[in-house]
Amino acid sequence: MELDDMDRAILRVLQRHGRMTHAELSERVHLSPSACHRRVQRLEQAGVIADYVALLNPRAVARVTTVFVEIKLQGQSDEILDAFEKAVARVPDVLECHLMAGSADYLLKVAARDSEDFARIHRQHLARLPGVAQMQSSFALKTVFKTTALPV
C-alpha cells in the first residue's frame, strides 16, 4: 500500500495517541471526521495499523528489570529453529524474540521484577528451551529512551 502525506500524519498521531477519537484525530491532521475515519479504516484493513494496545508503566506492574539474552543454538536446522521459536513464544516474561545475523542466533528481551526474578525465569524457562547451546544475559542499567513509534 502506498502511503501519502495524510496517511503518514494520521499514523504519526495514532502511534502516540492511540485512544484519540476520530473527531480529535481529524482536527489534529486537518481533515474532515468522515474522511479521516475512512482513511483509518483503510489503514487498518490494509494491515498498516496492526493493532491498538495499552502500554503499561513497568514500575506500576513491578517489571523494572530489562534483560537482553543472546542465545546460540546447537544447530541451524529447521527443526531446531522451529522447536526453539515455538517454545520461547510460550515464555510469558519474554517480550521480544529476534532471529539474528551475527554471533548470536537469537536475541530476547525479558521483563523481570529484579535479578532474583530473572534467575527464576532463567531456571524455569530459558534453561529448558530446546536446542540451546549457550546463553549470555545483559542487564539494562537504565533506559535512556524508548518508543514504539516507527518513523513514517
Short mmCIF file of the C-alpha atoms (twelve columns), coordinates in Angstrom:
data_MODEL
# 
_entry.id   MODEL 
# 
loop_
_atom_site.group_PDB 
_atom_site.id 
_atom_site.type_symbol 
_atom_site.label_atom_id 
_atom_site.label_alt_id 
_atom_site.label_comp_id 
_atom_site.label_asym_id 
_atom_site.label_seq_id 
_atom_site.Cartn_x 
_atom_site.Cartn_y 
_atom_site.Cartn_z 
_atom_site.pdbx_PDB_model_num 
ATOM 1   C CA . MET A 1   0.000   0.000   0.000  1 
ATOM 2   C CA . GLU A 2   1.318   3.412   -0.964 1 
ATOM 3   C CA . LEU A 3   1.118   5.923   1.898  1 
ATOM 4   C CA . ASP A 4   0.551   9.588   1.153  1 
ATOM 5   C CA . ASP A 5   1.378   12.538  3.416  1 
ATOM 6   C CA . MET A 6   -2.048  12.471  5.081  1 
ATOM 7   C CA . ASP A 7   -1.729  8.733   5.858  1 
ATOM 8   C CA . ARG A 8   1.665   9.410   7.416  1 
ATOM 9   C CA . ALA A 9   0.287   12.277  9.509  1 
ATOM 10  C CA . ILE A 10  -2.526  10.058  10.773 1 
ATOM 11  C CA . LEU A 11  -0.075  7.262   11.625 1 
ATOM 12  C CA . ARG A 12  2.300   9.607   13.453 1 
ATOM 13  C CA . VAL A 13  -0.523  10.897  15.659 1 
ATOM 14  C CA . LEU A 14  -2.068  7.465   16.303 1 
ATOM 15  C CA . GLN A 15  1.275   5.945   17.293 1 
ATOM 16  C CA . ARG A 16  1.493   8.387   20.176 1 
ATOM 17  C CA . HIS A 17  -2.205  8.823   20.990 1 
ATOM 18  C CA . GLY A 18  -3.981  5.582   20.062 1 
ATOM 19  C CA . ARG A 19  -7.102  6.292   22.135 1 
ATOM 20  C CA . MET A 20  -7.799  9.573   20.404 1 
ATOM 21  C CA . THR A 21  -11.303 9.844   18.943 1 
ATOM 22  C CA . HIS A 22  -11.747 10.191  15.193 1 
ATOM 23  C CA . ALA A 23  -13.003 13.735  15.759 1 
ATOM 24  C CA . GLU A 24  -9.846  14.655  17.716 1 
ATOM 25  C CA . LEU A 25  -7.637  12.924  15.164 1 
ATOM 26  C CA . SER A 26  -9.317  14.671  12.242 1 
ATOM 27  C CA . GLU A 27  -8.779  18.016  13.964 1 
ATOM 28  C CA . ARG A 28  -5.075  17.269  14.565 1 
ATOM 29  C CA . VAL A 29  -4.438  16.309  10.926 1 
ATOM 30  C CA . HIS A 30  -6.771  18.952  9.431  1 
ATOM 31  C CA . LEU A 31  -9.153  16.545  7.698  1 
ATOM 32  C CA . SER A 32  -12.915 16.089  7.961  1 
ATOM 33  C CA . PRO A 33  -14.012 13.452  10.509 1 
ATOM 34  C CA . SER A 34  -15.628 11.222  7.867  1 
ATOM 35  C CA . ALA A 35  -12.601 11.331  5.544  1 
ATOM 36  C CA . CYS A 36  -10.290 10.700  8.496  1 
ATOM 37  C CA . HIS A 37  -12.385 7.741   9.629  1 
ATOM 38  C CA . ARG A 38  -12.318 6.234   6.114  1 
ATOM 39  C CA . ARG A 39  -8.531  6.600   5.959  1 
ATOM 40  C CA . VAL A 40  -8.053  4.944   9.353  1 
ATOM 41  C CA . GLN A 41  -10.327 2.065   8.303  1 
ATOM 42  C CA . ARG A 42  -8.347  1.676   5.052  1 
ATOM 43  C CA . LEU A 43  -5.056  1.643   7.005  1 
ATOM 44  C CA . GLU A 44  -6.476  -0.996  9.378  1 
ATOM 45  C CA . GLN A 45  -7.829  -3.183  6.557  1 
ATOM 46  C CA . ALA A 46  -4.523  -2.974  4.675  1 
ATOM 47  C CA . GLY A 47  -2.668  -4.139  7.790  1 
ATOM 48  C CA . VAL A 48  -0.666  -0.918  8.134  1 
ATOM 49  C CA . ILE A 49  -2.293  -0.448  11.555 1 
ATOM 50  C CA . ALA A 50  -1.821  -3.875  13.080 1 
ATOM 51  C CA . ASP A 51  -3.461  -3.365  16.473 1 
ATOM 52  C CA . TYR A 52  -4.236  -0.980  19.315 1 
ATOM 53  C CA . VAL A 53  -2.700  -1.628  22.738 1 
ATOM 54  C CA . ALA A 54  -2.245  -0.089  26.165 1 
ATOM 55  C CA . LEU A 55  1.408   0.490   27.037 1 
ATOM 56  C CA . LEU A 56  1.994   -0.237  30.718 1 
ATOM 57  C CA . ASN A 57  4.334   1.536   33.093 1 
ATOM 58  C CA . PRO A 58  6.888   -1.146  34.085 1 
ATOM 59  C CA . ARG A 59  7.200   0.312   37.598 1 
ATOM 60  C CA . ALA A 60  3.444   0.132   38.149 1 
ATOM 61  C CA . VAL A 61  3.440   -3.598  37.349 1 
ATOM 62  C CA . ALA A 62  6.747   -4.364  39.106 1 
ATOM 63  C CA . ARG A 63  8.709   -5.264  35.957 1 
ATOM 64  C CA . VAL A 64  11.558  -2.772  36.261 1 
ATOM 65  C CA . THR A 65  14.424  -5.036  35.198 1 
ATOM 66  C CA . THR A 66  15.063  -5.471  31.484 1 
ATOM 67  C CA . VAL A 67  17.413  -8.257  30.451 1 
ATOM 68  C CA . PHE A 68  18.705  -8.917  26.949 1 
ATOM 69  C CA . VAL A 69  19.603  -12.557 26.400 1 
ATOM 70  C CA . GLU A 70  21.772  -13.693 23.487 1 
ATOM 71  C CA . ILE A 71  21.194  -17.319 22.574 1 
ATOM 72  C CA . LYS A 72  23.314  -19.605 20.441 1 
ATOM 73  C CA . LEU A 73  21.696  -22.823 19.292 1 
ATOM 74  C CA . GLN A 74  23.259  -26.233 18.761 1 
ATOM 75  C CA . GLY A 75  22.484  -26.044 15.057 1 
ATOM 76  C CA . GLN A 76  20.594  -24.195 12.353 1 
ATOM 77  C CA . SER A 77  18.260  -26.887 11.038 1 
ATOM 78  C CA . ASP A 78  14.612  -26.020 10.504 1 
ATOM 79  C CA . GLU A 79  13.647  -28.488 13.228 1 
ATOM 80  C CA . ILE A 80  15.905  -26.836 15.834 1 
ATOM 81  C CA . LEU A 81  14.824  -23.313 14.871 1 
ATOM 82  C CA . ASP A 82  11.115  -24.220 14.834 1 
ATOM 83  C CA . ALA A 83  11.271  -26.034 18.178 1 
ATOM 84  C CA . PHE A 84  13.083  -23.105 19.803 1 
ATOM 85  C CA . GLU A 85  10.704  -20.494 18.376 1 
ATOM 86  C CA . LYS A 86  7.581   -22.384 19.457 1 
ATOM 87  C CA . ALA A 87  8.943   -22.909 22.987 1 
ATOM 88  C CA . VAL A 88  10.205  -19.351 23.526 1 
ATOM 89  C CA . ALA A 89  6.858   -17.898 22.375 1 
ATOM 90  C CA . ARG A 90  5.254   -19.614 25.396 1 
ATOM 91  C CA . VAL A 91  7.538   -17.917 27.967 1 
ATOM 92  C CA . PRO A 92  5.382   -15.113 29.411 1 
ATOM 93  C CA . ASP A 93  8.333   -12.976 30.550 1 
ATOM 94  C CA . VAL A 94  9.861   -12.747 27.057 1 
ATOM 95  C CA . LEU A 95  8.682   -9.529  25.413 1 
ATOM 96  C CA . GLU A 96  10.581  -9.894  22.147 1 
ATOM 97  C CA . CYS A 97  12.478  -12.613 20.294 1 
ATOM 98  C CA . HIS A 98  14.584  -11.798 17.245 1 
ATOM 99  C CA . LEU A 99  16.385  -14.179 14.882 1 
ATOM 100 C CA . MET A 100 19.769  -12.542 14.435 1 
ATOM 101 C CA . ALA A 101 22.648  -12.352 11.998 1 
ATOM 102 C CA . GLY A 102 25.992  -12.276 13.770 1 
ATOM 103 C CA . SER A 103 27.401  -14.112 16.772 1 
ATOM 104 C CA . ALA A 104 24.062  -14.946 18.438 1 
ATOM 105 C CA . ASP A 105 21.245  -16.867 16.806 1 
ATOM 106 C CA . TYR A 106 18.510  -15.137 18.829 1 
ATOM 107 C CA . LEU A 107 18.184  -12.031 20.976 1 
ATOM 108 C CA . LEU A 108 15.476  -11.995 23.643 1 
ATOM 109 C CA . LYS A 109 14.140  -9.055  25.613 1 
ATOM 110 C CA . VAL A 110 12.958  -10.214 29.027 1 
ATOM 111 C CA . ALA A 111 10.963  -8.264  31.639 1 
ATOM 112 C CA . ALA A 112 11.679  -9.244  35.251 1 
ATOM 113 C CA . ARG A 113 10.945  -7.825  38.682 1 
ATOM 114 C CA . ASP A 114 14.615  -7.932  39.735 1 
ATOM 115 C CA . SER A 115 17.718  -10.126 39.409 1 
ATOM 116 C CA . GLU A 116 16.204  -12.838 41.617 1 
ATOM 117 C CA . ASP A 117 13.124  -12.964 39.417 1 
ATOM 118 C CA . PHE A 118 15.351  -13.216 36.341 1 
ATOM 119 C CA . ALA A 119 17.165  -16.136 37.991 1 
ATOM 120 C CA . ARG A 120 13.762  -17.846 38.353 1 
ATOM 121 C CA . ILE A 121 12.890  -17.117 34.712 1 
ATOM 122 C CA . HIS A 122 16.269  -18.468 33.661 1 
ATOM 123 C CA . ARG A 123 15.914  -21.666 35.707 1 
ATOM 124 C CA . GLN A 124 12.272  -22.398 34.951 1 
ATOM 125 C CA . HIS A 125 12.094  -21.316 31.324 1 
ATOM 126 C CA . LEU A 126 15.212  -20.187 29.467 1 
ATOM 127 C CA . ALA A 127 17.493  -23.040 30.542 1 
ATOM 128 C CA . ARG A 128 14.843  -25.514 29.341 1 
ATOM 129 C CA . LEU A 129 14.442  -24.120 25.836 1 
ATOM 130 C CA . PRO A 130 15.198  -26.745 23.166 1 
ATOM 131 C CA . GLY A 131 18.404  -26.601 21.153 1 
ATOM 132 C CA . VAL A 132 20.214  -24.015 23.282 1 
ATOM 133 C CA . ALA A 133 23.995  -24.385 23.318 1 
ATOM 134 C CA . GLN A 134 24.923  -21.120 25.029 1 
ATOM 135 C CA . MET A 135 23.261  -18.102 26.662 1 
ATOM 136 C CA . GLN A 136 24.603  -14.701 27.655 1 
ATOM 137 C CA . SER A 137 22.493  -12.245 29.634 1 
ATOM 138 C CA . SER A 138 22.984  -8.486  29.867 1 
ATOM 139 C CA . PHE A 139 21.046  -6.358  32.350 1 
ATOM 140 C CA . ALA A 140 19.954  -2.891  31.247 1 
ATOM 141 C CA . LEU A 141 21.144  -0.353  33.827 1 
ATOM 142 C CA . LYS A 142 18.962  2.471   32.540 1 
ATOM 143 C CA . THR A 143 16.503  3.023   29.720 1 
ATOM 144 C CA . VAL A 144 17.709  6.212   28.078 1 
ATOM 145 C CA . PHE A 145 14.667  6.393   25.807 1 
ATOM 146 C CA . LYS A 146 12.072  4.003   24.494 1 
ATOM 147 C CA . THR A 147 9.463   4.324   21.776 1 
ATOM 148 C CA . THR A 148 7.087   2.095   19.902 1 
ATOM 149 C CA . ALA A 149 6.556   4.690   17.167 1 
ATOM 150 C CA . LEU A 150 8.016   3.819   13.770 1 
ATOM 151 C CA . PRO A 151 9.238   6.682   11.591 1 
ATOM 152 C CA . VAL A 152 6.664   7.252   8.844  1 
# 
